Amino acid sequence: FNKSSSDVPSIQVFKSVKASQDPESPRLLVCLLKGLKSADQQVLWWLDDAPMTSAGAVGPWVESEWGYSATSVWEVSAAYWRPTSSYWCGTIQEGHTYRQKVCSED
């Protein structure tokens, strides 16, 4: 059966630009989720395909006519940042995993 597009949450992931003057500075990954069904849903982060349970503090859930939205920030220390890895953010809704990848290195 076809799930309507309104059932699919919107996920956007942004990455801070590396400060060239400070190679030790952490990278900030910011995830914006919109259109979630409930305020109890977790925001999840993955490094490649490994779930990162410690990542991401979730900001306050906001309710609107389009469902719930939230912001999650993951601060990745320079020691853990790997340009070749994929960083993902997403959620699990009604048994489906929805996730979006951080854009690759410039």
N, C-alpha and C positions, 0 to 999 in steps of 0.2 A: 504494500500500500504506500501511497505517496505522503510523505510528511510535508506539511505546508511550510513555506519558508519562515513563517512567523514563529514556528516552533524551534527554529535553529538560533542559538544565541550568537550574538556578534562578539568577536574577540579580536582585539587589536593589541599588538605588542610593540613596544618602542624600546630603544636602547640608547643610553647616553653616549655621547662622543667621548672617546678616550682623551684625557688631558695630556697633551704631548709633553708638557713640562713636568708631569708627575706620573711616571710609568707605574708606580705602585698604587695609584688611585683605583678604587673599585669601580666596576661597571654597574650602573643601575639599570635594571630591566623593569619596565612598567607595563602592566597588563590592564587593559580596560575591557570589562565584560558588560554586555548589555543584553536585555531580553531573557533574563533567567526566570525560571518559574518560582523559585522560592529563595528566601533569605538564608536558608540553611545550607545551601550548596557551597561546597568548598571550591576555592580557586586552587588549581593544581599547577605545579611546575615540573618540567622534565629536563634533564640534561641528556641529550640524545634520546634514548628510550628508557632511561632510568628515572623513576619518580624521585623528586627531591622533597622529602617530607619537611625539611627544616626551612625551606625557602618560602619567602613571601608572607608579609603581614597584610591582612586584608583590611582595607579601609571600610568605612561605614557603608552598609547596603542602602541604596536609595531606591524607593519604590516609585514607579511612574506608570502611565497607561501602557507602556511597552514592556512592563515587567520590572524585575529588579536589576540593578546595575551595581558594579563594585569595581574598585581599583586595587590592584595588588602590586607591591614593589618588592623586587628581589635584588639585594645588593650582593653582587658576585665579586669576591676579593680578587685581586690581581693574581694571586697564587693559584686560584681555581679557574681563572678565565682561560679557555682554550679556543682560539680563533677557528679551529677546524671542527669544533663541536657544534651541535644544534641545540638551541635553547627554546623550549616550548612553554606555552601557558595555555590553560584550558580548564574545563570543568566536565563533570559527568552529570548528564541530565536524562532522566527516564531511561537509564541503562545504556545510553550512548555517550561515548567520549568525544568531546569537541575540543580541538586544540589548534593553536596557531603558532607558527614558528617565528622567532625573532629574525628580522632581515639579516642577511649575511654581511660579513665585513666588506667595507668599501675597498 
